[in-house]
Amino acid sequence: MRKLWVGAGVAVALGMGFVMLLVVGVYLVAGNLAGASGAGGAKKLAKGTVPAAYQPLVQKWGNLCPAINPALLAAQLYQESGFNPRAQSAAAAQGIAQFIPGTWATHGIDGDGDGDRDVWDPADAIPSAASYDCSLASYVKDVPGDPTENMLASYNAGAYAVIKYQGVPPYKETQNYVRIITTLEKSFAAPTGRVDPSEQAAGAIAYAQKKLGTPYLWGGNGTAEQGGRFDCSGLTKAAYESVGIELPRVANDQYNAGPHPAREELLPGDLVFFSDDLTNSRAIRHVGIYVGGGYMIDAPRTGAVIRFDPIDTPDYFGATRVTEDGAKALPTTA
């Protein structure tokens, strides 16, 4: 439960005019930063995007071949299972990497060297996923187009289909799979430069500003039946929905809706997150909308109202600059 970091007097002192200046400032700053993003290079994982228990495995095995990288491997695992090592699908896909038994029998490896190949053990399944990706990339290495996209298409539709169509095959499911993974990759990669500003940020802030003073409701989505009340992620979801971006319902999934600016790069409209475990984005328990000056608008807890709170607290986890593509790529079952 978040502490009462700032009283109502601070909210009054900040004032509506302050927020409106920040909203206008979003566009001014956006104009200055647009096009200032860094170039490529080897991708590393952004802080906490992968649960701490799996981060070393993903970082190591994500560099197994040129067709993959740690952020891409993380995006695959997140899409497949939400990092759940006990996940099982209706099609009998198993474990954190969702191998079907026949594929595991052929491509599963003993990643931790303990003498067995266990599809339920991430220490075997994560290396196996990377190894399988690289095998698929080698099968389609002579196919025209982007090697990584061809590899991902092979993972979904089979290498034969990619060879047959000389690229990503014309299957909607496969094309969506490639698009989703390559988009999610951006939310797992550590930024290599400035992160492009969000065009919808000002509208999201304006929405949240109108809700200042509204009582908190656990599970609140702002419906008439709920008296227009919200909890923390209900408020951020509604704020971005007002500008045409559909976010997941819970805070720890909202974290993957775009890239992650550093604290010193925050812009109004960024989502800011808080957790008792600063190594694991799946443990995030609170979210607000940054408005500048070290403050956010958030719905903090039962008994409080939507208000301004400072973000520089010991439980500050990080931030996300929401993008429309990033939000659309998020799996609904993770």
Protein Blocks (a to p, Z undefined) as FASTA:
>chain_A
ZZdfbcfklmmmnommlmmmmmmmmmmmmmmmgopaccedjddddehkacfklmmmmmmm
mmmpmkbcfklmmmmmmmmnoopakbccfkopgcjkopafklmmmmgccfkonopacfkl
mklmmmmmmmmmmmmmmmmmmpgcjfklmmmmmmmnopklmmmnopadfbfklmmmmmmm
mmmmmmmpccfbdcdddfklmmmmmmmmmmgoiacdehiahiakloopacfklmmmmmmm
mnopacdfbfklmmmncccddfklpcehiacdddfblkbfklpcbdcddebjhiacddfb
ghiacddddfbdfklnbdcdddfklmmmpcfkZZ
